[in-house]
Amino acid sequence: MTSSLRIWRRMVMPDPVRVHRYQSLPEQGPKVLFFSGGSALNKISRVFKEYTHHSIHLVTPFDSGGSSARLRAEFDIPAVGDLRSRLMALADETVMGQPEVYKLFTHRLPQQAELSVLRAQLQQLVAGEHSLIECIPNPMKALIQMHLAVTQARIHHDFDLRGASIGNLIMAGGYLNNQQQLDPIVFLFSRLVKALGEVKTTLDASLHLGVELESGDIVLGQHRITGKETHSLPSPIKRIWLNKGLRNIMPTNRYIADDRKDAIEGADLICYPPGSFYSSLLANLLPEGVGRAIRQNANPKVYLPNLGMDPEQQGLSLMERVKRLIETVCADDQSVECFSALDYLLLDDKYDYGDVDVDALMAMNVTVIKTPLIMDKLHKYDERLVTKALLSFV
């Protein structure tokens, strides 16, 4: 019989001994799990893989904007864009990697081109005659061609290919060719680019996001929530849920798969990283079983809040974000007596995050840790400083 215990130790921040140890042997590095959605964590991920090859990235499949939106509307599939971009961030960029595959997966078709020209380029790729695919050896090349051919055959004649990500088109074809399951194709392409970490969707399901505003209005769709593709919301967000489709209010939910549950419960560190507060961070915590798995893990949980202005955070102070984060985790199963939802609030030692009520945080059993995390005047996190700080927890 096994039991979970918490063991406390003296922590140095940053801890040069631990950081050096991980950088020397990244293949034996810790399992650091990130709940993230979009591109906010990609730069940190590129540095993180130098210190551990065992980071775990649970990514939201609920994106409904950009080129992902076109594929979702065409095939009713989970969003693949954020998965693809995180896989690329974790790809092995050394001589041991696959630079040709990386280049293909990150390529986009021209934004300003006639549809006939774009269709001709796609046909070149499918035929294996495009310069981006000619240099990829078989059987990898044939596999990529097969998945692209599936997408090509299934899209409507007037499908908008402007700015389309080739990696997204390949993954969509893989999804359609694998009984509409995303996990096998993500695993396959993780191997193709030799990802130095693990990337999965929180749910392998084609769902969307819905929010109710303080004004009482309802907004459906991630692309209408973020304030990036449309105007910022006219009122602060009151609550968020998973929804079936974009036309009607149909709240739904699903249980996470056992491998997600095991990954969360077995992580050496759980990080709630920067990113869109609702559509990237809290959205990842909504599926049933996520909060329960987090609270079954005795290891540290750290929140690294956004810098600057996130349109989704309007009306939310840092203290309110901490409370909402904890409430979202604990809402999954309040009857279970287990470990915490959040242990540490990691902040830059000079940046002004607004009011930080240390006493109120202590009452929530959250400890504030301040350390240098910003190196420039642009008020952006320094990827290496953040990496070293997070690894000092484990």
Backbone torsions as a table, in degrees:
resi	resn	phi	psi	omega
1	MET	NA	134.6	178.4
2	THR	-113.1	156.3	177.5
3	SER	-140.9	153.7	179.5
4	SER	-94.6	133.4	179.4
5	LEU	-131.2	155.6	173.1
6	ARG	-104.5	129.0	178.0
7	ILE	-115.9	124.6	-177.6
8	TRP	-96.5	145.5	177.0
9	ARG	-142.5	162.2	175.6
10	ARG	-72.3	129.3	-176.1
11	MET	-111.6	135.1	173.5
12	VAL	-105.9	135.8	-176.1
13	MET	-130.6	113.9	-9.6
14	PRO	-76.1	161.6	-177.0
15	ASP	-104.4	98.7	-174.5
16	PRO	-63.8	-30.2	-179.2
17	VAL	-66.9	-49.8	179.6
18	ARG	-63.4	-44.9	-178.4
19	VAL	-60.8	-44.0	178.9
20	HIS	-63.7	-40.1	180.0
21	ARG	-61.0	-45.3	-178.6
22	TYR	-68.6	-39.2	-179.6
23	GLN	-67.2	-30.0	179.5
24	SER	-73.5	-33.7	-177.8
25	LEU	-134.4	67.2	-176.7
26	PRO	-63.1	-25.2	178.6
27	GLU	-68.9	-12.3	175.8
28	GLN	-113.8	17.9	-177.2
29	GLY	-70.5	170.6	-175.3
30	PRO	-76.7	161.7	175.8
31	LYS	-88.0	96.5	177.6
32	VAL	-101.5	121.1	-175.7
33	LEU	-104.1	129.1	178.7
34	PHE	-112.5	132.4	169.0
35	PHE	-96.4	107.2	-175.7
36	SER	-148.0	164.3	-179.0
37	GLY	-119.5	-82.8	-171.4
38	GLY	-80.3	-147.7	-170.6
39	SER	-85.5	-3.0	-174.0
40	ALA	-58.4	-30.8	-175.7
41	LEU	-97.3	-2.2	-173.4
42	ASN	-62.8	-42.3	-179.1
43	LYS	-65.9	-40.3	176.7
44	ILE	-64.4	-39.5	-179.3
45	SER	-61.7	-37.4	-179.5
46	ARG	-63.3	-33.6	177.3
47	VAL	-81.5	-38.0	-175.2
48	PHE	-58.3	-35.5	-176.5
49	LYS	-67.6	-13.7	175.8
50	GLU	-74.8	-17.7	-174.1
51	TYR	-110.6	-26.5	176.3
52	THR	-152.8	140.3	175.8
53	HIS	-100.5	15.7	-175.4
54	HIS	-121.1	20.2	175.7
55	SER	-69.3	150.3	-177.7
56	ILE	-123.1	128.6	-175.4
57	HIS	-121.4	107.5	175.4
58	LEU	-93.9	114.3	-170.1
59	VAL	-111.6	140.4	179.0
60	THR	-72.1	135.3	175.8
61	PRO	-100.3	25.4	-170.8
62	PHE	-104.2	7.7	179.5
63	ASP	-59.3	135.4	179.4
64	SER	-130.7	24.1	179.0
65	GLY	-122.1	175.1	176.1
66	GLY	63.4	-153.6	-178.2
67	SER	-70.4	-24.6	176.2
68	SER	-61.2	-35.6	-178.5
69	ALA	-62.3	-39.0	-179.2
70	ARG	-64.7	-42.2	179.0
71	LEU	-68.4	-37.8	178.5
72	ARG	-64.6	-42.9	179.6
73	ALA	-66.7	-34.0	-177.3
74	GLU	-74.1	-40.9	-170.0
75	PHE	-121.4	-2.7	-175.5
76	ASP	53.7	55.9	-179.0
77	ILE	-116.0	162.0	171.9
78	PRO	-62.8	156.3	177.5
79	ALA	-67.2	132.4	-177.3
80	VAL	-110.0	-10.4	-174.6
81	GLY	-61.6	-46.9	-178.9
82	ASP	-68.8	-34.4	175.0
83	LEU	-61.3	-48.0	-178.9
84	ARG	-61.6	-43.5	-178.0
85	SER	-67.9	-34.3	178.0
86	ARG	-72.7	-37.2	174.8
87	LEU	-59.8	-40.0	179.0
88	MET	-67.9	-36.1	178.1
89	ALA	-64.8	-31.4	-178.0
90	LEU	-95.0	-2.2	-177.4
91	ALA	-61.5	145.0	177.1
92	ASP	-69.2	113.1	-177.5
93	GLU	-99.1	7.7	176.5
94	THR	-83.7	-178.7	179.2
95	VAL	-64.8	-15.5	179.0
96	MET	-82.1	-9.2	-177.0
97	GLY	-84.0	-161.1	-179.6
98	GLN	-126.6	77.9	-175.5
99	PRO	-61.7	-30.0	-179.7
100	GLU	-68.0	-41.6	178.4
101	VAL	-67.1	-41.3	178.3
102	TYR	-57.9	-46.0	-178.3
103	LYS	-63.1	-40.4	179.3
104	LEU	-65.7	-45.9	-176.1
105	PHE	-67.2	-25.5	-178.5
106	THR	-96.1	-1.8	-178.6
107	HIS	-79.1	142.6	174.4
108	ARG	-120.2	143.5	174.5
109	LEU	-66.7	152.7	-177.2
110	PRO	-56.1	142.8	179.5
111	GLN	-78.6	-33.3	-178.2
112	GLN	-109.4	81.5	179.4
113	ALA	-153.7	153.7	178.2
114	GLU	-69.1	150.1	-179.0
115	LEU	-58.6	-37.0	-179.5
116	SER	-63.4	-37.2	178.4
117	VAL	-67.5	-42.5	-179.6
118	LEU	-66.5	-39.9	178.1
119	ARG	-65.8	-35.0	178.0
120	ALA	-66.8	-38.9	178.0
121	GLN	-66.1	-40.2	177.9
122	LEU	-63.6	-40.1	178.8
123	GLN	-64.0	-37.9	177.0
124	GLN	-61.0	-41.5	178.9
125	LEU	-65.4	-45.3	-179.8
126	VAL	-62.3	-37.2	-178.8
127	ALA	-79.9	-8.6	-179.6
128	GLY	79.0	18.3	-175.0
129	GLU	-103.9	-6.2	179.4
130	HIS	-77.1	146.1	-177.5
131	SER	-59.7	-27.1	-179.1
132	LEU	-72.4	-24.8	-174.9
133	ILE	-109.7	-19.4	-178.6
134	GLU	-58.4	-35.5	-173.9
135	CYS	-83.9	-4.4	-179.7
136	ILE	-84.7	127.4	-176.6
137	PRO	-74.2	154.0	171.3
138	ASN	-77.4	152.7	6.2
139	PRO	-84.6	-1.4	-177.8
140	MET	-61.1	-42.4	-179.8
141	LYS	-61.1	-46.3	-179.0
142	ALA	-63.0	-37.3	179.6
143	LEU	-64.6	-45.1	179.4
144	ILE	-64.3	-43.7	178.1
145	GLN	-58.8	-41.7	-178.9
146	MET	-61.6	-45.1	-178.8
147	HIS	-69.1	-37.9	176.7
148	LEU	-64.7	-37.1	179.7
149	ALA	-64.5	-36.5	177.5
150	VAL	-62.7	-46.7	178.6
151	THR	-62.3	-45.6	-179.8
152	GLN	-58.3	-40.9	-177.5
153	ALA	-72.3	-26.7	-172.5
154	ARG	-95.2	-20.9	-177.8
155	ILE	-76.0	150.2	177.3
156	HIS	-68.1	158.5	-175.6
157	HIS	-60.2	-32.0	-177.6
158	ASP	-99.7	18.4	178.5
159	PHE	-58.2	133.2	-176.5
160	ASP	-78.7	107.7	-178.9
161	LEU	-95.7	1.6	-178.7
162	ARG	-63.4	124.5	178.4
163	GLY	70.5	10.6	-177.7
164	ALA	-65.7	136.2	176.6
165	SER	-78.4	125.9	178.0
166	ILE	-62.3	-39.2	178.0
167	GLY	-59.4	-40.4	177.9
168	ASN	-65.2	-40.6	179.7
169	LEU	-64.8	-38.2	178.5
170	ILE	-66.7	-44.9	-178.3
171	MET	-66.9	-36.8	177.4
172	ALA	-62.6	-43.1	177.5
173	GLY	-63.6	-38.5	176.8
174	GLY	-63.4	-40.1	177.7
175	TYR	-62.1	-47.0	-179.1
176	LEU	-67.0	-28.5	-176.7
177	ASN	-90.6	-2.4	-179.2
178	ASN	-122.3	47.5	175.8
179	GLN	55.1	36.4	178.2
180	GLN	54.1	46.2	173.0
181	GLN	-119.7	129.7	-175.7
182	LEU	-85.5	-34.5	-175.0
183	ASP	-55.1	-47.3	-178.4
184	PRO	-61.2	-37.4	-177.2
185	ILE	-75.3	-34.6	175.9
186	VAL	-64.5	-42.8	177.9
187	PHE	-61.6	-43.4	-178.7
188	LEU	-61.2	-47.5	-177.1
189	PHE	-75.0	-23.1	170.8
190	SER	-60.6	-40.0	178.5
191	ARG	-71.0	-38.0	-177.8
192	LEU	-62.8	-41.6	-179.4
193	VAL	-94.6	3.2	-179.5
194	LYS	52.7	56.1	-179.4
195	ALA	-61.8	131.2	-179.5
196	LEU	-94.8	60.7	-177.0
197	GLY	160.9	175.6	-176.3
198	GLU	-116.0	130.9	-179.8
199	VAL	-122.6	129.5	177.6
200	LYS	-146.0	155.6	168.4
201	THR	-76.3	150.4	174.8
202	THR	-63.2	-42.5	174.9
203	LEU	-126.8	138.1	172.6
204	ASP	-91.3	71.0	-174.3
205	ALA	-152.0	147.6	-179.0
206	SER	-93.9	83.7	-179.4
207	LEU	-120.6	168.5	179.6
208	HIS	-125.5	174.6	179.5
209	LEU	-105.0	144.9	173.1
210	GLY	-130.7	143.3	176.2
211	VAL	-133.4	148.2	169.1
212	GLU	-106.5	132.6	179.1
213	LEU	-89.4	162.5	177.3
214	GLU	-58.9	-26.3	179.6
215	SER	-74.9	-12.0	-177.1
216	GLY	98.8	-11.1	178.7
217	ASP	-69.3	151.0	177.2
218	ILE	-111.2	135.4	177.7
219	VAL	-126.4	128.1	179.6
220	LEU	-112.9	133.0	176.5
221	GLY	108.7	126.0	180.0
222	GLN	-55.8	-38.8	-175.9
223	HIS	-67.3	-20.1	178.2
224	ARG	-92.9	-6.0	-175.3
225	ILE	-98.5	-35.8	-169.1
226	THR	-72.2	-23.2	-176.0
227	GLY	77.1	14.7	-179.4
228	LYS	-100.3	-36.3	-179.7
229	GLU	-104.4	-14.6	177.5
230	THR	-132.7	179.0	175.9
231	HIS	-64.6	153.1	176.2
232	SER	-59.5	151.9	-179.5
233	LEU	-60.7	142.1	-176.7
234	PRO	-74.9	-9.5	-176.5
235	SER	-149.0	150.7	178.3
236	PRO	-60.4	154.8	179.2
237	ILE	-79.2	132.8	178.8
238	LYS	-95.1	-43.3	179.5
239	ARG	-155.3	162.3	-177.1
240	ILE	-135.2	149.3	178.5
241	TRP	-150.5	168.8	172.6
242	LEU	-89.4	139.4	-172.8
243	ASN	-131.9	146.2	173.0
244	LYS	-83.6	112.5	175.9
245	GLY	75.7	-179.3	-176.6
246	LEU	-115.4	-0.5	-174.9
247	ARG	-92.3	-42.2	-173.9
248	ASN	-127.4	158.4	177.3
249	ILE	-77.7	105.1	-179.2
250	MET	-137.1	77.5	-179.4
251	PRO	-58.1	141.7	-179.9
252	THR	-150.8	175.2	174.8
253	ASN	-162.1	163.4	178.2
254	ARG	-141.8	152.9	173.7
255	TYR	-80.4	142.2	174.8
256	ILE	-69.5	152.4	178.5
257	ALA	-69.9	159.9	-177.1
258	ASP	-59.3	-35.6	-178.7
259	ASP	-67.9	-32.2	174.8
260	ARG	-68.1	-44.8	178.5
261	LYS	-58.0	-46.1	-179.6
262	ASP	-64.9	-38.7	179.9
263	ALA	-64.0	-42.2	-179.8
264	ILE	-67.6	-47.1	-177.6
265	GLU	-67.3	-27.3	-175.8
266	GLY	-98.2	2.7	-178.4
267	ALA	-69.0	143.0	176.4
268	ASP	-76.8	-24.7	178.0
269	LEU	-153.1	137.9	174.7
270	ILE	-112.2	127.0	-179.6
271	CYS	-118.1	129.1	169.5
272	TYR	-96.8	100.4	-168.1
273	PRO	-91.9	176.3	175.3
274	PRO	-62.1	155.1	-179.2
275	GLY	150.7	174.0	178.3
276	SER	-55.5	124.0	-167.2
277	PHE	-62.3	-44.3	-178.5
278	TYR	-88.5	-53.9	-170.3
279	SER	-76.4	-17.7	176.8
280	SER	-107.4	-50.6	-173.8
281	LEU	-82.8	-64.7	-175.8
282	LEU	-64.2	-31.6	178.4
283	ALA	-58.4	-35.2	179.3
284	ASN	-69.3	-21.0	-176.4
285	LEU	-94.8	-3.5	-175.4
286	LEU	-76.4	-38.1	-176.5
287	PRO	-57.9	144.8	-177.8
288	GLU	-63.6	134.9	179.6
289	GLY	101.0	-19.0	-178.6
290	VAL	-67.4	-54.5	-178.5
291	GLY	-59.8	-41.0	179.1
292	ARG	-61.3	-43.5	-179.5
293	ALA	-65.9	-38.9	177.3
294	ILE	-59.4	-44.6	-175.7
295	ARG	-80.1	-7.2	172.1
296	GLN	-86.6	-9.1	-178.6
297	ASN	-94.8	123.1	-177.8
298	ALA	-83.0	-8.9	-175.2
299	ASN	-79.8	167.9	-173.4
300	PRO	-63.2	144.5	172.3
301	LYS	-121.3	130.2	-172.4
302	VAL	-125.6	136.0	174.6
303	TYR	-110.7	120.6	174.7
304	LEU	-109.2	101.9	-171.3
305	PRO	-75.5	166.3	178.6
306	ASN	-65.6	153.9	166.7
307	LEU	-104.8	155.4	177.1
308	GLY	72.2	-154.7	-172.5
309	MET	-108.2	117.3	170.9
310	ASP	-102.8	116.6	-177.6
311	PRO	-53.5	-29.3	-178.8
312	GLU	-72.7	-15.0	-175.9
313	GLN	-92.3	4.8	-176.4
314	GLN	-54.6	132.6	-179.8
315	GLY	82.0	1.3	-178.6
316	LEU	-115.1	116.0	172.4
317	SER	-75.5	170.7	178.0
318	LEU	-60.3	-41.2	-180.0
319	MET	-62.4	-40.2	179.5
320	GLU	-69.1	-33.9	176.6
321	ARG	-65.6	-41.3	177.3
322	VAL	-60.2	-46.2	-179.9
323	LYS	-62.2	-43.6	-178.3
324	ARG	-67.3	-35.7	177.1
325	LEU	-62.5	-48.1	-179.9
326	ILE	-64.3	-43.0	-179.9
327	GLU	-61.7	-39.1	-179.3
328	THR	-65.5	-42.6	177.9
329	VAL	-64.3	-46.3	-174.9
330	CYS	-74.1	-19.4	-179.0
331	ALA	-66.9	-19.2	-176.5
332	ASP	-63.9	-40.4	179.2
333	ASP	-161.7	92.4	-175.6
334	GLN	-77.2	-10.8	-176.4
335	SER	-82.9	-13.8	-174.9
336	VAL	-86.9	125.6	174.6
337	GLU	-89.3	111.8	-176.6
338	CYS	-153.7	-146.2	-174.4
339	PHE	-89.8	-176.3	-171.0
340	SER	-77.3	164.1	172.4
341	ALA	-90.3	-28.1	-177.5
342	LEU	-153.7	135.4	179.8
343	ASP	-113.8	-37.3	-172.3
344	TYR	-132.6	141.2	170.9
345	LEU	-108.9	111.2	-175.3
346	LEU	-96.4	119.3	-174.8
347	LEU	-128.8	151.3	170.0
348	ASP	-68.9	144.8	-173.1
349	ASP	-76.0	-9.9	-178.6
350	LYS	-122.9	-19.4	-176.0
351	TYR	-70.7	143.6	179.1
352	ASP	-91.6	104.1	179.2
353	TYR	-90.6	3.3	-172.6
354	GLY	91.4	-163.1	-177.4
355	ASP	-64.7	124.7	174.6
356	VAL	-121.1	101.0	-177.1
357	ASP	-86.5	94.7	-175.3
358	VAL	-61.8	-39.3	-179.5
359	ASP	-64.6	-43.6	178.6
360	ALA	-64.2	-38.1	177.8
361	LEU	-66.2	-40.3	177.6
362	MET	-62.0	-36.4	177.7
363	ALA	-64.8	-24.7	176.4
364	MET	-93.6	8.0	-178.1
365	ASN	62.1	33.7	176.5
366	VAL	-111.1	125.5	-179.6
367	THR	-99.1	133.8	177.4
368	VAL	-88.7	129.5	175.4
369	ILE	-122.9	122.5	179.0
370	LYS	-112.5	131.6	-178.7
371	THR	-156.2	155.8	178.8
372	PRO	-60.7	122.8	179.5
373	LEU	-129.1	-7.7	-177.6
374	ILE	-123.1	131.5	-177.9
375	MET	-111.8	-17.0	-174.7
376	ASP	-116.1	179.8	-179.4
377	LYS	-91.6	2.5	-178.0
378	LEU	-87.0	-0.1	-178.9
379	HIS	56.6	51.2	173.5
380	LYS	-123.6	144.8	179.0
381	TYR	-63.3	138.8	172.7
382	ASP	-83.5	121.0	-172.0
383	GLU	-59.1	-39.5	-176.8
384	ARG	-73.6	-37.6	177.6
385	LEU	-65.1	-41.3	178.1
386	VAL	-63.6	-44.7	179.8
387	THR	-59.0	-47.1	-178.6
388	LYS	-65.4	-36.7	178.9
389	ALA	-66.3	-46.8	-178.5
390	LEU	-63.7	-40.7	-179.0
391	LEU	-70.3	-16.2	177.7
392	SER	-73.5	-13.9	178.2
393	PHE	-79.4	-17.6	-171.2
394	VAL	-123.4	NA	NA
